[in-house]
Amino acid sequence: MPQIAQLLDTWSSQVFWLLVFFGVTFFIIGRGMVPKVMDTVALRDKQIADDLAAAQAARDHADEQEEAWRKRENENRAQAQAVIAEAKAEAAAKSEKKIAAAQKRLDAKLAEAEERIAEARSAAMGEVEAVAAEATQDIVARLAGADVDAAAAQAAVKEAMAHG
């Protein structure tokens, strides 16, 4: 075959051009482009690491802020509870004072009413005694036909009411 016979004649020039081509390619790509790509990758890795560190720092700061806020909120809640308890106690004291004053007024009105009732009872008892004395005089006059004076009738009614 004639193509195989030519191979030995052209072999050395093909190897030469192959080495030249790969050498030029190595220097252009290997020495020119690859370092730039590697620098870009390293820069991106550094930027990602810096961004992650900044994000972690921001998260830590946010956690600190949240903890401080929670602490302030708990303190404010405790203060509000204290104010509420104080207001409740104050309101209870005021209502106790009002209730005590109202109780005094009611006690005074009750005593006054009891006094009026006692007066009315004694007045009613006096009237009952007078009516009973008159009834006694009328009953004795109708049944026995005798006249009983008013003083004797009142004395008999008082004695009967005292002994029941």
C-alpha positions in Angstrom: 0.0 0.0 0.0 1.3 3.3 -0.9 -0.1 5.2 2.1 1.8 3.1 4.5 5.0 3.5 2.6 4.7 7.3 2.8 4.3 7.1 6.5 7.9 6.6 7.2 8.8 9.6 5.0 6.3 12.0 6.6 6.5 10.7 10.1 9.1 13.0 11.5 7.5 16.2 10.1 4.1 15.1 11.5 5.6 14.5 15.0 7.4 17.9 14.7 4.2 19.8 13.9 2.3 17.8 16.5 4.8 18.9 19.2 4.7 22.5 17.9 0.9 22.6 18.0 0.7 21.0 21.5 3.5 23.3 22.7 1.7 26.4 21.4 -1.6 25.2 22.8 0.1 24.4 26.2 1.6 27.9 26.5 -1.6 29.7 25.3 -4.1 27.7 27.4 -1.9 26.3 30.2 0.1 29.4 30.9 -2.3 32.1 29.8 -5.9 31.2 30.3 -5.8 28.6 33.1 -4.2 30.9 35.7 -6.8 33.5 34.9 -9.6 31.0 35.3 -8.0 29.7 38.5 -7.7 33.2 39.9 -11.4 33.9 39.1 -12.4 30.6 40.8 -10.2 31.5 43.9 -11.7 35.0 43.9 -15.2 33.6 43.8 -14.4 31.1 46.5 -13.0 33.9 48.7 -16.0 36.1 48.0 -18.4 33.3 48.9 -16.5 32.6 52.1 -16.5 36.3 52.9 -20.3 36.5 52.2 -20.9 33.4 54.4 -18.8 34.9 57.2 -20.8 38.2 56.9 -24.1 36.4 56.9 -23.0 34.4 60.0 -21.9 37.7 61.7 -25.3 39.3 60.7 -27.1 36.3 62.1 -25.2 36.4 65.3 -25.9 40.2 65.6 -29.6 39.6 64.9 -29.7 36.8 67.5 -28.1 39.2 70.0 -30.6 41.9 69.1 -33.4 39.5 69.4 -32.2 38.3 72.8 -31.9 41.9 74.0 -35.4 42.7 72.7 -36.8 39.6 74.5 -35.1 40.7 77.7 -36.5 44.2 77.4 -39.9 42.8 76.5 -39.9 40.6 79.5 -38.8 43.5 81.7 -41.6 45.6 80.3 -44.1 42.8 80.8 -43.0 42.5 84.4 -43.3 46.2 84.9 -46.8 46.2 83.3 -47.8 43.3 85.6 -46.5 45.3 88.6 -48.5 48.4 87.5 -51.6 46.3 87.0 -51.2 44.6 90.4 -50.7 48.1 92.0 -53.7 49.4 90.2 -55.8 46.4 91.3 -54.7 46.9 94.9 -55.4 50.6 94.7 -58.8 49.9 93.2 -59.6 47.3 95.9 -58.6 49.7 98.6 -60.8 52.4 97.1 -63.7 50.1 96.8 -63.1 48.9 100.3 -63.3 52.5 101.5 -66.4 53.1 99.5 -68.0 49.9 100.8 -67.1 50.8 104.4 -68.6 54.3 103.9 -71.7 52.8 102.3 -71.9 50.3 105.2 -71.7 53.1 107.7 -74.5 55.0 105.9 -76.6 51.8 105.8 -75.9 51.1 109.5 -77.0 54.7 110.3 -80.1 54.3 108.2 -80.8 50.9 109.8 -80.4 52.3 113.3 -82.7 55.3 112.4 -85.2 52.9 110.9 -85.1 50.6 114.0 -85.6 53.7 116.2 -88.6 54.7 114.1 -89.9 51.2 114.3 -89.4 51.1 118.1 -91.2 54.5 118.4 -94.0 53.2 116.1 -94.2 50.0 118.1 -94.5 51.8 121.4 -97.0 54.2 119.9 -99.0 51.3 118.5 -98.8 49.5 121.9 -100.1 52.6 123.5 -102.9 52.8 121.1 -103.6 49.0 121.5 -103.7 49.5 125.2 -106.1 52.4 124.9 -108.3 50.4 122.5 -108.1 47.4 124.7 -109.0 49.5 127.7 -112.0 50.9 125.9 -113.0 47.4 124.7 -112.7 46.1 128.2 -114.9 48.9 129.5 -117.5 48.1 126.8 -117.3 44.3 127.3 -117.7 44.7 131.1 -120.6 47.1 130.7 -122.4 44.8 128.3 -121.7 41.5 130.1 -121.8 42.5 133.7 -123.7 45.8 133.4 -121.1 47.5 135.6 -119.2 50.7 134.9 -115.4 50.4 135.0 -113.5 53.6 135.1 -110.8 54.2 132.4 -107.8 54.0 134.9 -108.9 50.6 136.3 -109.4 49.3 132.7 -106.0 50.5 131.6 -104.4 49.0 134.7 -106.1 45.6 134.0 -105.0 45.7 130.3 -101.4 46.5 131.3 -101.3 43.7 133.8 -102.8 41.2 131.3 -100.3 42.3 128.6 -97.4 42.1 131.0 -98.2 38.5 132.0 -99.3 37.4 128.6 
